[in-house]
């Protein structure tokens, strides 16, 4: 059974069980998102990722690292479903621009 990690931090295992489970990268995504919006509404709270992790843990415990996982799961499917066709079209357009359309389209 092939096992893929999608960009949003979801492990998708295809096969008998067709199991989709969150991976540890969800917690990294929570920290990244907090750092990205930090300082938008006043003073910054975090100097780095470690400080952000401490803040999350002190305020909400380990549950805080799972905040927003439902939205991440819902967002993952359409986002990843759109990636392949967009990539394919982009590659074909770039190949056409460079005069390599025949070679690229034969790969698909």
N, CA, C and O atoms as a GROMACS GRO file, in nm:
protein
  432
    1UNK      N    1   0.083  -0.119   0.000
    1UNK     CA    2   0.000   0.000   0.000
    1UNK      C    3   0.086   0.124   0.000
    1UNK      O    4   0.164   0.145   0.094
    2UNK      N    5   0.075   0.205  -0.102
    2UNK     CA    6   0.152   0.330  -0.101
    2UNK      C    7   0.102   0.423   0.008
    2UNK      O    8  -0.017   0.427   0.038
    3UNK      N    9   0.194   0.498   0.065
    3UNK     CA   10   0.160   0.592   0.172
    3UNK      C   11   0.209   0.730   0.129
    3UNK      O   12   0.327   0.748   0.100
    4UNK      N   13   0.120   0.827   0.126
    4UNK     CA   14   0.154   0.961   0.081
    4UNK      C   15   0.130   1.061   0.193
    4UNK      O   16   0.032   1.048   0.267
    5UNK      N   17   0.217   1.160   0.206
    5UNK     CA   18   0.193   1.270   0.297
    5UNK      C   19   0.158   1.390   0.213
    5UNK      O   20   0.239   1.436   0.132
    6UNK      N   21   0.040   1.441   0.231
    6UNK     CA   22  -0.006   1.555   0.155
    6UNK      C   23   0.049   1.682   0.217
    6UNK      O   24   0.091   1.684   0.332
    7UNK      N   25   0.047   1.789   0.139
    7UNK     CA   26   0.110   1.913   0.185
    7UNK      C   27   0.048   1.969   0.313
    7UNK      O   28   0.114   2.042   0.386
    8UNK      N   29  -0.073   1.937   0.339
    8UNK     CA   30  -0.139   1.991   0.457
    8UNK      C   31  -0.112   1.911   0.583
    8UNK      O   32  -0.163   1.945   0.690
    9UNK      N   33  -0.032   1.806   0.574
    9UNK     CA   34   0.000   1.727   0.692
    9UNK      C   35  -0.094   1.612   0.715
    9UNK      O   36  -0.114   1.570   0.829
   10UNK      N   37  -0.153   1.560   0.610
   10UNK     CA   38  -0.245   1.448   0.622
   10UNK      C   39  -0.181   1.327   0.558
   10UNK      O   40  -0.136   1.332   0.444
   11UNK      N   41  -0.176   1.217   0.632
   11UNK     CA   42  -0.127   1.093   0.574
   11UNK      C   43  -0.243   1.024   0.505
   11UNK      O   44  -0.347   1.001   0.566
   12UNK      N   45  -0.226   0.992   0.380
   12UNK     CA   46  -0.330   0.922   0.307
   12UNK      C   47  -0.275   0.785   0.270
   12UNK      O   48  -0.177   0.774   0.196
   13UNK      N   49  -0.337   0.684   0.319
   13UNK     CA   50  -0.293   0.548   0.292
   13UNK      C   51  -0.398   0.483   0.204
   13UNK      O   52  -0.512   0.465   0.247
   14UNK      N   53  -0.361   0.448   0.083
   14UNK     CA   54  -0.457   0.392  -0.011
   14UNK      C   55  -0.440   0.241  -0.012
   14UNK      O   56  -0.328   0.190  -0.012
   15UNK      N   57  -0.549   0.171  -0.013
   15UNK     CA   58  -0.545   0.026  -0.014
   15UNK      C   59  -0.673  -0.028   0.045
   15UNK      O   60  -0.781   0.027   0.022
   16UNK      N   61  -0.662  -0.135   0.120
   16UNK     CA   62  -0.781  -0.201   0.175
   16UNK      C   63  -0.860  -0.109   0.266
   16UNK      O   64  -0.982  -0.099   0.254
   17UNK      N   65  -0.791  -0.041   0.358
   17UNK     CA   66  -0.860   0.041   0.457
   17UNK      C   67  -0.895   0.180   0.410
   17UNK      O   68  -0.982   0.244   0.468
   18UNK      N   69  -0.828   0.228   0.306
   18UNK     CA   70  -0.844   0.366   0.260
   18UNK      C   71  -0.849   0.462   0.377
   18UNK      O   72  -0.944   0.538   0.392
   19UNK      N   73  -0.747   0.456   0.459
   19UNK     CA   74  -0.740   0.530   0.584
   19UNK      C   75  -0.678   0.667   0.561
   19UNK      O   76  -0.577   0.678   0.491
   20UNK      N   77  -0.736   0.770   0.619
   20UNK     CA   78  -0.680   0.905   0.614
   20UNK      C   79  -0.666   0.952   0.758
   20UNK      O   80  -0.765   0.964   0.829
   21UNK      N   81  -0.543   0.981   0.801
   21UNK     CA   82  -0.519   1.021   0.939
   21UNK      C   83  -0.426   1.141   0.943
   21UNK      O   84  -0.341   1.156   0.856
   22UNK      N   85  -0.442   1.228   1.043
   22UNK     CA   86  -0.351   1.341   1.057
   22UNK      C   87  -0.213   1.294   1.101
   22UNK      O   88  -0.200   1.201   1.181
   23UNK      N   89  -0.111   1.356   1.049
   23UNK     CA   90   0.026   1.323   1.087
   23UNK      C   91   0.080   1.431   1.180
   23UNK      O   92   0.014   1.532   1.203
   24UNK      N   93   0.200   1.411   1.233
   24UNK     CA   94   0.258   1.512   1.322
   24UNK      C   95   0.281   1.648   1.256
   24UNK      O   96   0.305   1.747   1.326
   25UNK      N   97   0.275   1.655   1.125
   25UNK     CA   98   0.295   1.784   1.060
   25UNK      C   99   0.179   1.880   1.084
   25UNK      O  100   0.192   2.000   1.059
   26UNK      N  101   0.065   1.830   1.132
   26UNK     CA  102  -0.047   1.918   1.165
   26UNK      C  103  -0.005   2.015   1.274
   26UNK      O  104  -0.039   2.134   1.267
   27UNK      N  105   0.069   1.967   1.373
   27UNK     CA  106   0.113   2.054   1.481
   27UNK      C  107   0.210   2.161   1.429
   27UNK      O  108   0.206   2.276   1.474
   28UNK      N  109   0.295   2.124   1.337
   28UNK     CA  110   0.387   2.220   1.277
   28UNK      C  111   0.307   2.326   1.201
   28UNK      O  112   0.342   2.444   1.203
   29UNK      N  113   0.200   2.285   1.135
   29UNK     CA  114   0.116   2.378   1.062
   29UNK      C  115   0.048   2.477   1.157
   29UNK      O  116   0.033   2.595   1.124
   30UNK      N  117   0.007   2.430   1.275
   30UNK     CA  118  -0.054   2.519   1.375
   30UNK      C  119   0.047   2.626   1.418
   30UNK      O  120   0.014   2.744   1.423
   31UNK      N  121   0.170   2.584   1.447
   31UNK     CA  122   0.274   2.679   1.489
   31UNK      C  123   0.305   2.776   1.375
   31UNK      O  124   0.316   2.897   1.398
   32UNK      N  125   0.319   2.724   1.252
   32UNK     CA  126   0.347   2.810   1.137
   32UNK      C  127   0.237   2.914   1.118
   32UNK      O  128   0.266   3.031   1.092
   33UNK      N  129   0.112   2.872   1.129
   33UNK     CA  130   0.001   2.964   1.112
   33UNK      C  131   0.000   3.072   1.219
   33UNK      O  132  -0.026   3.189   1.190
   34UNK      N  133   0.028   3.033   1.342
   34UNK     CA  134   0.034   3.132   1.451
   34UNK      C  135   0.144   3.234   1.427
   34UNK      O  136   0.124   3.354   1.448
   35UNK      N  137   0.260   3.188   1.383
   35UNK     CA  138   0.372   3.280   1.358
   35UNK      C  139   0.339   3.373   1.241
   35UNK      O  140   0.374   3.491   1.244
   36UNK      N  141   0.271   3.321   1.138
   36UNK     CA  142   0.237   3.403   1.022
   36UNK      C  143   0.143   3.519   1.059
   36UNK      O  144   0.157   3.628   1.006
   37UNK      N  145   0.049   3.495   1.150
   37UNK     CA  146  -0.045   3.602   1.184
   37UNK      C  147   0.000   3.684   1.305
   37UNK      O  148  -0.064   3.784   1.340
   38UNK      N  149   0.109   3.642   1.368
   38UNK     CA  150   0.158   3.713   1.486
   38UNK      C  151   0.195   3.856   1.451
   38UNK      O  152   0.265   3.881   1.352
   39UNK      N  153   0.149   3.950   1.531
   39UNK     CA  154   0.181   4.090   1.511
   39UNK      C  155   0.084   4.165   1.423
   39UNK      O  156   0.098   4.286   1.405
   40UNK      N  157  -0.016   4.098   1.368
   40UNK     CA  158  -0.113   4.166   1.282
   40UNK      C  159  -0.205   4.257   1.362
   40UNK      O  160  -0.256   4.356   1.310
   41UNK      N  161  -0.225   4.224   1.487
   41UNK     CA  162  -0.315   4.304   1.572
   41UNK      C  163  -0.239   4.363   1.691
   41UNK      O  164  -0.287   4.355   1.804
   42UNK      N  165  -0.126   4.420   1.666
   42UNK     CA  166  -0.049   4.480   1.775
   42UNK      C  167   0.090   4.419   1.786
   42UNK      O  168   0.151   4.379   1.687
   43UNK      N  169   0.138   4.413   1.910
   43UNK     CA  170   0.274   4.365   1.935
   43UNK      C  171   0.286   4.215   1.908
   43UNK      O  172   0.190   4.140   1.923
   44UNK      N  173   0.404   4.175   1.867
   44UNK     CA  174   0.431   4.033   1.841
   44UNK      C  175   0.438   3.956   1.973
   44UNK      O  176   0.486   4.009   2.073
   45UNK      N  177   0.391   3.831   1.972
   45UNK     CA  178   0.396   3.745   2.090
   45UNK      C  179   0.515   3.651   2.088
   45UNK      O  180   0.567   3.613   2.193
   46UNK      N  181   0.559   3.615   1.969
   46UNK     CA  182   0.662   3.511   1.956
   46UNK      C  183   0.786   3.564   1.885
   46UNK      O  184   0.776   3.639   1.788
   47UNK      N  185   0.901   3.525   1.934
   47UNK     CA  186   1.026   3.558   1.866
   47UNK      C  187   1.068   3.447   1.770
   47UNK      O  188   1.138   3.472   1.673
   48UNK      N  189   1.023   3.324   1.799
   48UNK     CA  190   1.061   3.209   1.716
   48UNK      C  191   0.961   3.095   1.737
   48UNK      O  192   0.867   3.108   1.815
   49UNK      N  193   0.984   2.984   1.668
   49UNK     CA  194   0.894   2.870   1.677
   49UNK      C  195   0.889   2.807   1.815
   49UNK      O  196   0.784   2.764   1.861
   50UNK      N  197   1.002   2.802   1.881
   50UNK     CA  198   1.008   2.743   2.015
   50UNK      C  199   0.921   2.822   2.113
   50UNK      O  200   0.848   2.765   2.193
   51UNK      N  201   0.931   2.953   2.105
   51UNK     CA  202   0.852   3.039   2.193
   51UNK      C  203   0.702   3.023   2.163
   51UNK      O  204   0.620   3.025   2.254
   52UNK      N  205   0.668   3.008   2.038
   52UNK     CA  206   0.530   2.987   1.999
   52UNK      C  207   0.478   2.854   2.055
   52UNK      O  208   0.366   2.848   2.106
   53UNK      N  209   0.559   2.749   2.046
   53UNK     CA  210   0.521   2.618   2.103
   53UNK      C  211   0.497   2.629   2.253
   53UNK      O  212   0.399   2.576   2.305
   54UNK      N  213   0.587   2.697   2.322
   54UNK     CA  214   0.570   2.715   2.467
   54UNK      C  215   0.441   2.787   2.500
   54UNK      O  216   0.368   2.748   2.591
   55UNK      N  217   0.413   2.893   2.425
   55UNK     CA  218   0.292   2.971   2.446
   55UNK      C  219   0.167   2.884   2.427
   55UNK      O  220   0.076   2.886   2.510
   56UNK      N  221   0.163   2.810   2.317
   56UNK     CA  222   0.048   2.723   2.290
   56UNK      C  223   0.031   2.621   2.401
   56UNK      O  224  -0.079   2.601   2.452
   57UNK      N  225   0.140   2.556   2.439
   57UNK     CA  226   0.133   2.453   2.543
   57UNK      C  227   0.090   2.512   2.678
   57UNK      O  228   0.006   2.453   2.746
   58UNK      N  229   0.145   2.625   2.716
   58UNK     CA  230   0.110   2.687   2.844
   58UNK      C  231  -0.036   2.734   2.849
   58UNK      O  232  -0.099   2.727   2.954
   59UNK      N  233  -0.089   2.781   2.738
   59UNK     CA  234  -0.226   2.830   2.733
   59UNK      C  235  -0.330   2.718   2.723
   59UNK      O  236  -0.434   2.723   2.788
   60UNK      N  237  -0.302   2.616   2.639
   60UNK     CA  238  -0.405   2.516   2.608
   60UNK      C  239  -0.360   2.372   2.623
   60UNK      O  240  -0.439   2.280   2.601
   61UNK      N  241  -0.233   2.350   2.659
   61UNK     CA  242  -0.183   2.212   2.668
   61UNK      C  243  -0.164   2.153   2.529
   61UNK      O  244  -0.159   2.224   2.429
   62UNK      N  245  -0.154   2.020   2.526
   62UNK     CA  246  -0.132   1.953   2.398
   62UNK      C  247  -0.250   1.970   2.303
   62UNK      O  248  -0.233   1.962   2.181
   63UNK      N  249  -0.370   1.992   2.356
   63UNK     CA  250  -0.487   2.011   2.271
   63UNK      C  251  -0.472   2.131   2.179
   63UNK      O  252  -0.527   2.133   2.069
   64UNK      N  253  -0.398   2.230   2.222
   64UNK     CA  254  -0.379   2.350   2.140
   64UNK      C  255  -0.309   2.323   2.009
   64UNK      O  256  -0.329   2.396   1.912
   65UNK      N  257  -0.227   2.219   2.005
   65UNK     CA  258  -0.156   2.186   1.882
   65UNK      C  259  -0.247   2.118   1.781
   65UNK      O  260  -0.210   2.102   1.665
   66UNK      N  261  -0.364   2.077   1.823
   66UNK     CA  262  -0.461   2.014   1.733
   66UNK      C  263  -0.572   2.110   1.692
   66UNK      O  264  -0.663   2.072   1.619
   67UNK      N  265  -0.564   2.233   1.738
   67UNK     CA  266  -0.667   2.331   1.705
   67UNK      C  267  -0.670   2.354   1.554
   67UNK      O  268  -0.567   2.381   1.493
   68UNK      N  269  -0.788   2.345   1.496
   68UNK     CA  270  -0.803   2.367   1.353
   68UNK      C  271  -0.780   2.245   1.267
   68UNK      O  272  -0.778   2.256   1.144
   69UNK      N  273  -0.762   2.127   1.328
   69UNK     CA  274  -0.734   2.007   1.249
   69UNK      C  275  -0.853   1.971   1.159
   69UNK      O  276  -0.833   1.919   1.050
   70UNK      N  277  -0.975   1.998   1.203
   70UNK     CA  278  -1.092   1.968   1.120
   70UNK      C  279  -1.090   2.052   0.993
   70UNK      O  280  -1.114   2.000   0.884
   71UNK      N  281  -1.061   2.179   1.007
   71UNK     CA  282  -1.053   2.266   0.889
   71UNK      C  283  -0.940   2.222   0.796
   71UNK      O  284  -0.953   2.228   0.674
   72UNK      N  285  -0.829   2.178   0.855
   72UNK     CA  286  -0.717   2.130   0.775
   72UNK      C  287  -0.756   2.006   0.696
   72UNK      O  288  -0.722   1.993   0.579
   73UNK      N  289  -0.828   1.915   0.761
   73UNK     CA  290  -0.872   1.793   0.692
   73UNK      C  291  -0.969   1.825   0.579
   73UNK      O  292  -0.959   1.770   0.469
   74UNK      N  293  -1.063   1.915   0.605
   74UNK     CA  294  -1.161   1.951   0.503
   74UNK      C  295  -1.093   2.023   0.387
   74UNK      O  296  -1.126   2.000   0.271
   75UNK      N  297  -0.998   2.109   0.418
   75UNK     CA  298  -0.926   2.185   0.315
   75UNK      C  299  -0.833   2.098   0.232
   75UNK      O  300  -0.808   2.128   0.115
   76UNK      N  301  -0.781   1.992   0.290
   76UNK     CA  302  -0.680   1.911   0.224
   76UNK      C  303  -0.730   1.845   0.096
   76UNK      O  304  -0.658   1.842  -0.004
   77UNK      N  305  -0.850   1.792   0.097
   77UNK     CA  306  -0.896   1.716  -0.018
   77UNK      C  307  -0.913   1.800  -0.144
   77UNK      O  308  -0.857   1.762  -0.248
   78UNK      N  309  -0.986   1.912  -0.142
   78UNK     CA  310  -0.997   1.990  -0.266
   78UNK      C  311  -0.864   2.052  -0.308
   78UNK      O  312  -0.835   2.063  -0.427
   79UNK      N  313  -0.784   2.092  -0.210
   79UNK     CA  314  -0.654   2.152  -0.243
   79UNK      C  315  -0.566   2.054  -0.316
   79UNK      O  316  -0.509   2.086  -0.420
   80UNK      N  317  -0.554   1.934  -0.262
   80UNK     CA  318  -0.467   1.835  -0.324
   80UNK      C  319  -0.526   1.778  -0.452
   80UNK      O  320  -0.452   1.736  -0.540
   81UNK      N  321  -0.658   1.775  -0.462
   81UNK     CA  322  -0.722   1.730  -0.586
   81UNK      C  323  -0.696   1.828  -0.700
   81UNK      O  324  -0.686   1.788  -0.815
   82UNK      N  325  -0.684   1.955  -0.667
   82UNK     CA  326  -0.660   2.057  -0.770
   82UNK      C  327  -0.514   2.066  -0.811
   82UNK      O  328  -0.483   2.116  -0.919
   83UNK      N  329  -0.424   2.017  -0.727
   83UNK     CA  330  -0.281   2.033  -0.755
   83UNK      C  331  -0.236   1.962  -0.883
   83UNK      O  332  -0.163   2.022  -0.962
   84UNK      N  333  -0.276   1.838  -0.905
   84UNK     CA  334  -0.228   1.763  -1.021
   84UNK      C  335  -0.270   1.825  -1.153
   84UNK      O  336  -0.184   1.844  -1.239
   85UNK      N  337  -0.398   1.859  -1.174
   85UNK     CA  338  -0.432   1.921  -1.302
   85UNK      C  339  -0.366   2.057  -1.323
   85UNK      O  340  -0.326   2.090  -1.434
   86UNK      N  341  -0.355   2.135  -1.216
   86UNK     CA  342  -0.289   2.266  -1.229
   86UNK      C  343  -0.143   2.247  -1.267
   86UNK      O  344  -0.090   2.319  -1.353
   87UNK      N  345  -0.077   2.152  -1.204
   87UNK     CA  346   0.063   2.123  -1.236
   87UNK      C  347   0.076   2.079  -1.381
   87UNK      O  348   0.164   2.126  -1.453
   88UNK      N  349  -0.012   1.988  -1.424
   88UNK     CA  350  -0.005   1.935  -1.561
   88UNK      C  351  -0.025   2.046  -1.664
   88UNK      O  352   0.049   2.054  -1.762
   89UNK      N  353  -0.124   2.130  -1.642
   89UNK     CA  354  -0.151   2.239  -1.736
   89UNK      C  355  -0.035   2.338  -1.737
   89UNK      O  356   0.006   2.385  -1.843
   90UNK      N  357   0.016   2.370  -1.619
   90UNK     CA  358   0.130   2.463  -1.610
   90UNK      C  359   0.250   2.409  -1.684
   90UNK      O  360   0.316   2.482  -1.758
   91UNK      N  361   0.281   2.282  -1.665
   91UNK     CA  362   0.395   2.221  -1.734
   91UNK      C  363   0.376   2.223  -1.885
   91UNK      O  364   0.470   2.250  -1.959
   92UNK      N  365   0.254   2.195  -1.932
   92UNK     CA  366   0.226   2.197  -2.076
   92UNK      C  367   0.241   2.338  -2.131
   92UNK      O  368   0.296   2.358  -2.239
   93UNK      N  369   0.191   2.438  -2.056
   93UNK     CA  370   0.203   2.577  -2.102
   93UNK      C  371   0.348   2.622  -2.108
   93UNK      O  372   0.390   2.687  -2.203
   94UNK      N  373   0.425   2.586  -2.006
   94UNK     CA  374   0.567   2.622  -2.006
   94UNK      C  375   0.642   2.551  -2.117
   94UNK      O  376   0.730   2.610  -2.180
   95UNK      N  377   0.609   2.426  -2.141
   95UNK     CA  378   0.674   2.352  -2.249
   95UNK      C  379   0.638   2.414  -2.384
   95UNK      O  380   0.724   2.424  -2.472
   96UNK      N  381   0.513   2.454  -2.400
   96UNK     CA  382   0.470   2.518  -2.524
   96UNK      C  383   0.545   2.650  -2.544
   96UNK      O  384   0.586   2.684  -2.655
   97UNK      N  385   0.561   2.723  -2.435
   97UNK     CA  386   0.634   2.849  -2.440
   97UNK      C  387   0.778   2.827  -2.484
   97UNK      O  388   0.834   2.908  -2.558
   98UNK      N  389   0.838   2.718  -2.438
   98UNK     CA  390   0.977   2.687  -2.472
   98UNK      C  391   0.989   2.599  -2.596
   98UNK      O  392   1.101   2.563  -2.635
   99UNK      N  393   0.878   2.562  -2.658
   99UNK     CA  394   0.882   2.482  -2.779
   99UNK      C  395   0.904   2.334  -2.753
   99UNK      O  396   0.953   2.264  -2.841
  100UNK      N  397   0.871   2.286  -2.636
  100UNK     CA  398   0.891   2.146  -2.600
  100UNK      C  399   0.759   2.074  -2.575
  100UNK      O  400   0.757   1.975  -2.502
  101UNK      N  401   0.653   2.120  -2.633
  101UNK     CA  402   0.520   2.066  -2.604
  101UNK      C  403   0.512   1.915  -2.628
  101UNK      O  404   0.455   1.842  -2.547
  102UNK      N  405   0.567   1.870  -2.737
  102UNK     CA  406   0.560   1.727  -2.771
  102UNK      C  407   0.621   1.640  -2.662
  102UNK      O  408   0.561   1.540  -2.622
  103UNK      N  409   0.738   1.677  -2.613
  103UNK     CA  410   0.807   1.595  -2.513
  103UNK      C  411   0.732   1.592  -2.380
  103UNK      O  412   0.722   1.486  -2.318
  104UNK      N  413   0.679   1.704  -2.337
  104UNK     CA  414   0.608   1.710  -2.209
  104UNK      C  415   0.477   1.634  -2.216
  104UNK      O  416   0.446   1.557  -2.125
  105UNK      N  417   0.399   1.654  -2.322
  105UNK     CA  418   0.270   1.589  -2.331
  105UNK      C  419   0.284   1.437  -2.342
  105UNK      O  420   0.194   1.365  -2.299
  106UNK      N  421   0.393   1.387  -2.397
  106UNK     CA  422   0.414   1.243  -2.405
  106UNK      C  423   0.436   1.182  -2.268
  106UNK      O  424   0.410   1.063  -2.249
  107UNK      N  425   0.484   1.260  -2.171
  107UNK     CA  426   0.505   1.210  -2.034
  107UNK      C  427   0.374   1.182  -1.965
  107UNK      O  428   0.371   1.100  -1.873
  108UNK      N  429   0.266   1.246  -2.004
  108UNK     CA  430   0.138   1.229  -1.938
  108UNK      C  431   0.057   1.132  -2.016
  108UNK      O  432  -0.057   1.102  -1.979
   0.00000   0.00000   0.00000
